[in-house]
């Protein structure tokens, strides 16, 4: 009897140790496990589409250039056009424009990438840009973003650079103030009067009612520091803030922005304090709950 009890105690201890280790894995280990994992539930649509891909006669090429928008726009319009193609038996292609975002956010299916030279060989093709879909924006896609994209290893390795001691499990607050408040040379800003409405009072209330550590993301360093000083439980990154749509944004700023998207996408919950495609897209990678006031 004592021997049986001892085995039960050992088994329970091992279970708790395993759970502890799983919850305390770093982003690097999580990323490696993600690459080894088999197809997720909900990936069937994408698998069927790619299986039939070469049987479709007509194609649409998604052409996203520097200046067409930020990371959220890049992914959002990619998925809008991909969903349209999946629903209408069309081949979807992503035109390789060698912009920095493409280095850090990659496609799981290389067959979707196409070059300028390869486009010229297609018979029935239409080239579409984000501007063609500005009046039909939506976030109802046929497949999870994690079935289409993956983050390059450089992004995962960069997490410790901008967030030296990330919490194991966390919720996040994301606030987009708008291009008007970007801390960069104003002559490079494309939409100089872009502002986003939000309630600081509601955001404060949400932060205060959660006594755990909360990651706070914002497109303005001054405001980030203000909020950090105001709330002891806020954790902020040391990333170099820059809008990926602007021509003066550095490679480091783009890597940091994609890294923040990755960290945000691994939250348990995202509180979107203002309207932004960045937080909406982050929530779509792993079906993270997104709430807004």
N, C-alpha and C positions, 0 to 999 in steps of 0.2 A: 504493500500500500504506500509506504513511504517512498519507495523507488518510483512508483507511478506519479506521485505528487511532485517529486523532484523533476521528472521529465516534463510534466505540465508547466512547472515554473520556468524551466529552461526554455521551453517552446514559446511561452508568453514573452519572456525577456527578449528572445531573438526577434519576435515580431515587432516589438517596440523599438528595438535597435534598428531594424530594417526601415521602419517607418520614419524614424528620426533621420537616418542617412538619406532617404529619398527626399525628405523635405528640406535638407540642408545642402543638397547638391548645388554647385555653382552653375552659372549660365553656360559655361563651357561644357559641363557634363550633360546638362539638359539638352543642349544643341546636339551633342553627339548621339544621345539616346533618340532624339527626334529623327536623325538621319537613318538610324537602324530600324526604326519602327515601321511596321507594315502599313498598308492602306488603312486610313481612318474610316469610320462610319461617315457616310455622306460623300465619299470620294468616287462613288460608282458612276455618277454623271460624267465626271471628267474622264474617267477611264474608258467609258463607252464612246465618248466624243472622240478621243484620240485614236481609238481602235478603228473608227469609221472615217477618220480625218481625210485620208487620201482618196476616198470615194466621192467627196464633194467636188463639184465642177467649179463653182464660183468661190471667190475669196474676198475678204476685206483686210486691208493692211492698216494697222494702227500706227500713226506717225506722230510721235511726241518729241518735240524739240525743246531745247533750253528756252525758257521764257513762256512756255505754255502753261505753267503752274508748278505747284510744289509737289512733294511726295504724295500727299493725299490725292491731288488731282491726277497724278500719273497713274496711280493704282485704280482710282475710281473710274476713270474713263476707259482704262484697259478692261476692267471687269464689265462695264456696261456694254462695250462692243463685243467682248467675248461671249457674254450671255446672249446677245442678239444673234451671234453666229451659231451658237449651240442650239438655239430655238428654231433656226431657219436652215439648218444643214449647209452652213457656209464654212469654209476654212478661215480661221483667224490667224493672222500673222502680226507679229510685233516687229516693226522696222528698227533695226539696230542703228542707232544714231551716235553711239559711243559717248553718251553723256554719263556723268559720274554716278547717277542713281543706278544705272545698269550694272555697275561694278559690284554694288553691295546688296542689291535686291535682284535676285536671279530667277530665271524661269526653270521649273522642274522638267519641262518638256522642251528640249532644245529645238525640236521640229517647229515650234511656234516662232522662232527667230528667223528673220529674213533680211538680206542685205539689198542695197539699191540695185546691184547688178542682177540679183535673183528675181526681184520684182519685175524687171523688164522682160523676163521669160514667161511670166504668167499670162494666160489668155484672157480670163474673165476676172478682173480685179477692180476694186474700188479702194481708193486711199482716203482714210478718214482721220481727222484731227479732233482734239477735244472741243474745238469750236463748233463742230457739227452736232454735238450732243449737249450743249449748254442748256437747252430747253427741255431736256428729258433726263435730268439727273435722278438717279435712284440708287438704292443700296440693296436691292433684292436680286442677288446673284444665284446662279444655278449650282454653284459649288463653293466650298470654303476656300478662302484665300490661301490657306496653308497647302491646298492641293494644287495650286498654280505657281506660287512663289516660294522661295526659301531665302533666308538671310545668309550671306557669305560669311565664312568663318572669321574674316577680319572684323565684322560687326560684333560678333560674340566676344572676341578677344578685346575689343574696345570697351566693353561694358565696364571692366575694372578701371579703365582710365577716366571715365566720367562719373562712375559710381563705385568707389573703392570698397564699400561694405554694403552691398545691396541686401535688403531684407529677404528672407526665404520665401515668404508669402506676403503679398501686399495689395492694397488698393491704391488707386492713383487719381489725381485731380489734374485735368488738362485745361488750360486757359489760353485761348488765342485772342490777343488784343487787336491784331490786324496790322497791315503793312504800314500804316501811319506811325506806329510805335516801334518799328524795327530800328534797332540801334546800328545803323549803317549810313553810308553817304546817301543822302536823299536823291541825288540825281540818278542813282541806280534803281530806285524803287519804282515799280511799274504802276501800281495803283496807290497813289499818294494819300488819298482820303479814305482808304479802307479801314473801317473800325468795326468792332464786334460788341454788341450790347451784352452785358452780364450783370448779375447782382452779387456784389462783394459780400453783402449781408448774408445771402443764402449760402454762398460758398464758405464763409466763415462758420456758419451754423453746421454745415455738413462736416467740416474738419473737426470742429469742437465736439461733435457727438460721437466721433470715432477716436478713441483714446490710443489706438495703435499707430505705428509709424505709417505715414502717408507720403507717397512720392508725388511731388508737385512739378508739373511741366508747364512752361510758359515761353512765349517768343520774345520776352523782354527781360533782360538780366536784372535791371533795376527793380522791376516789380517782383521778380523771384526773390530777391534779397529782402524786400519789404515784407513779403508773406512769411519768409523763413524767420525773420525777427519777431513776427507777430504770433506765430504758432510753433511751440516747441517740438511738436510731433511731426513737423514737415521735414522731409528729406528732399534735397534738390541735387541735381547733377552739376558737374563742373564743365559741361559741354560748351563749346564755342557756338553761340547762336547765330544762325544764318538761314536765309530763305533759299531753298534749292532752286528757285526760279530765277534768281538774280545773277547777272553775269559776273559780279564781283565777289560772289560767295566762294570761299576757298574749299579745296578738297577735304581739309580737316573738318570744316563746318558741315559739309555734306555727310561725311562719315558719322559725325556726332549726331546729326539729325536722324539718319537711318537707325543708328543705335538706340536713340530715344524711342523711335517707333517700335523697335524690337522689344525694349523693356516695357513699354506701355502695353504691347500686345500680350505680355505674359502676366498682366495684372489679374487679380480675382474680380475686380470691378473697376470701371472707369466712370468718374464723375466729370462730364463735359460741361464746364462752366459757361462756355459760349459756343456759338456755331462754328464748327470746324470739321473739314474732311479728314484731318489728321487723326483725331480721336475716333471718328466713326470707322475709318479704315483699320486702325489698330484693333478695334473690337472685333472686326470681321475675320482676323487671322485665326483666332482660336475660340470664336463664339463667346467672347467675354461680355458680361452684362454691362450695358452702357446706360447711364441715367443722366438726365439733364433737368435743371429746375423748371 
